[in-house]
Amino acid sequence: MDFARSAKYILSALVLFSGVLMGSCTGEGNESAAVDMVQAEKASYEVSFVADGLEISYQIVSEDEFAQVPEAPEKEGARFGYWMDSHGRKSQPAATPVKSGESYTAVYFPLLDKEAPYLFTGSGGLLNPDGVIVAAELETALNALTNEEGKSHFPENLAATDDITVQELRAVLLSFFTSDELDRVILGRAADEMVSRSQLAVTLNTLLGREYDGKIIPAEGSYCIPDISKERSDYSHLMEATVAHTHSDDGESWLDTTLPAMYEEGFVLVEGNLYCVDSKGYFICDTVLGTLTFGYNGRYTSGDAALDGYVSAALADITEAKGYSDSLEMLRAAYDYCCESFGIQRRNIYPIGARGWEISEADTMFESGSGNSASYAAVFWALARGLGYEATAVSGVIGQNQLPHAWVEIEIDGANYIFDPGAESGALEDADTSRDRFMMSSNTARNLRYVTE
């Protein structure tokens, strides 16, 4: 304790003692003096408040009394969060009776931007709003919201794991928001629940007060983000989080909303996955087109998740990686991949006209790496449908000896064609493997005696 503070103690004691003596000498105010004596016996403690390494307030507070909490000074790029006691715990000094000496330190959070976009589309121009947010994306999002001054308050090692759960998100956001602020938004959700990009957008927008339901007016020449449909209940949240924009004077509309140019109407292959774009530039969702099913995320699905994964990986490798853009070129590449990537092994033989074996045969072929003509047909069937062709896997017989066999048929520009990767790969005994069996006409098929009934 320094000389000035010691002097304060001595002066206070002398004044109090003098008052007690005067009261006893005059015979008046004895009751008040007794109260003062009790108060004089209560201990007093030093309470200080520190912000950014500097003491901003020093007080002597009687036991069980309350400190006068100063206003924390403003800091560029940061906002005041809470007071932390000497044990590193969040405290409310204005509501905490003094029991001992204490030093409170101001804790600041990075000041987050209430306008900047913080979610970003991938290489294919898609946001994948229902995909799980990963640690790197979460860090990118929070960095995008923090200006250079705020970076000095940015925490290190944001997330310990890759896929972000509710518990992990809360732990990260405690460096940016108070627990009370977070609980109002996250409370009630399971701690181990994975957090999607959409859920992150809703969470951060709500915390930042960035909810917006106004009319969105794209800038001239802009397009929509195809996998953020206007039909989604979280559409405005996703747009708020993803797209840079300004507001009209009345605040009712977004102006100069620049969106990336995306895809024309029709089928499009993005990272090995097939989508169908409508006339407004959005992916169709939860829809069956002909015999092709497009799921909730706009992605084509065979109905079998494992097969969808095999097909997506194969198509990403054999088409996009090699720079194909023409639909028939991609179909040919898929056919060649099927012929060249698998071995031959005896497997199931199906009777003429049998249906429903395609998915199981394709899964087995991808998993084992070998099979018979039905296996080859099933794989090409899956790849062709993954390119947007309404392929049909056919079980029948072939050749002069009418041997059991399987192949694929596709109607292209009104004509039916046969594709037979099994025969071309040697899975058919006595087959002429030098013959190109890609896109054979009906006449060629009749000459080779393909029979389905």
C-alpha positions, 0 to 999 in steps of 0.5 A: 500500500502506498503513502497516499492510500495509508493517509486515507485510512488514517484520516478516515479513522481520526474523523470517525473517532472524533465523531464518536467522542463528540457524541458521547460528550454532548449526550446526543446522538449516542444511538447514531454513534453506536451504529457508526462504531459497528460500521467502523468495525466492518472491514474495508477492501481495495477494489480496482478495475483494469482495462487494456492493462491500465487501472481505470478505477480504484475504490475502498469498499466496506465489506458486503457493500458494492463497488461502483462499476466504471464504464469500460473505455472503448477500443477500436475494433473491439466491444466490451464483453464482461468483467473478469475477476482475479480468478479468471471467472466472468463476474458481475461486480455491480451485483457482487457484495465485497468480501475481500480485495479484488481486481476486475479486468475488462474482457473485449471481443472482436467487433464483428461487421454487420454488413460483410458476407462471410459464407462463400461458394465453392469451386462449382459456385455452390454453397451446399447450405445443408453441408456440415461446416468445418473448422477452416470455414468457421475460421474464414467466416469469423475472419471475414467479419473482423476488421484489422483492428479487431484481429488483435483480439482474435483467438488462436486455434479456434476449433479443436475438431474439423466438423463443427458441433453445437458444443464446438461452435459455442466454445468458439463463439465464446471468444466473440459473444457472452454466454447469455447472448449465445444461450438465447440463440443456441439453447435447447440444441443437442451439444453433439449435433452437427452444425450446417452452413445454413444453421451457422448463417441463422446463428450468426445473423441472429447474434449480429442482428442481421435478420432481413426479409426485404426484396432482393434486387440483383445487379444487372448481369447477376445470377442466383446461387443455384442451390439456395432456392427462394423456397427455402425458409432460411433463404434470406439468412443465407443470402445475408450471409453470402452476398455483398449488397447495399440497401435502398434508402427506405431499407425495403430492398437490397440494391447492387446485389452482385451474384456470380454467373452460374449455369444455364437451364438444363443438366449440369455436372458439378464436382461429379454430381448431377443437377438440373437447373430451372429457367430461373437459374435454381436447382430443382429439388425433390423432383422426379424428371422422367426416371431421374430423381433429384433430392432435397439438395438438388442432387441426382440420386439413385436412391442408394447413398453408397452408389451415389458416392461411387458414381460421383467420385468416378465422374469427377475423375473421368469427366471434369478432371479431363476437361470434357464438356460435351455430353456425348464425350462424357458418356464415351469417357464413362463407357471407357472407364467402365470397360477399363477399370474392372476385372472379370469374375463369375457372378449372378445371371438374370433371366430375360427381362429381369429388373431391379438388380442394377444397384446391388450389382453396381455396388458389388462391382465398385466394391470388389473391382470385378464382375460379369456382364451384368456387373459391367452393365450396372456400373455403366447404367449408374454412370450414364444416369449420373450424367443425365441419361435415362439409361435402362439396364437390360437382361437378355440373351445374345449371339447365335447360341443365345447366351445369357447377357446384360447390357444398357439401352439409352434413347438419344435424339429419338433413337434407341442405342445399345451399350455393351461394356461387358462384351467389349471387356471380355466378360462374354465368352467368344465375344469379339473384343475388338468390336466397339460396342459403344452406342450401337444402333438397333440394326447392329444390335439385331445383327449381333442378335441381342434379344430381350424377349 
